[in-house]
Every structure is written in C-alpha cells, then in structure tokens.
Amino acid sequence: MNTNRETQLIPSPINPSLYMDAIRIGQQVLLEQGSKASAAMEIFKIFKDESREVVLQAFIEGANIVRLQMV
C-alpha cells in the first residue's frame, strides 16, 4: 500500500464553510494561547458529524498537528 502523502486523497467535509471556520478558530486559538492542544479542542468542538479523516485534516491545518506515518 502506497501511503505517500502526495497520493492520499484529501477528505471532503460535509460543510466546507464550517470546516474553514474551524480552521480559522483553531489558528486563532493557537496564536493567542500557543497551545496545539487548546486549538485542537476548539476544532473538535465544532465537528459532530464529520469523518475521522476530516477532523484529522482540520487538526493538521488549524492546530498545526503533524500526521505521523506508520512504518
């Protein structure tokens, strides 16, 4: 299985507008508090019905969380 980042599909959020709001809020919390955990918690609060992949992508974009590759 090829897990190269370039070949992985970017998940599609149910509500793209809400997704972008979550990213913006996460980035703002990260700037104000300097805490990736706090930013991720704010992002997570916004999503109820999104897939795990969408939430993870929002964490990466909005809270500067790094996706680890399993070997």
C-alpha positions, 0 to 999 in steps of 0.5 A: 500500500502506497501511503505517500502523502502526495497520493492520499486523497484529501477528505471532503467535509460535509460543510466546507464553510464550517470546516474553514471556520474551524480552521480559522478558530483553531489558528486563532486559538493557537496564536493567542494561547500557543497551545496545539492542544487548546486549538485542537479542542476548539476544532473538535468542538465544532465537528459532530458529524464529520469523518475521522479523516476530516477532523484529522485534516482540520487538526493538521491545518488549524492546530498545526498537528503533524500526521505521523506515518506508520512504518 
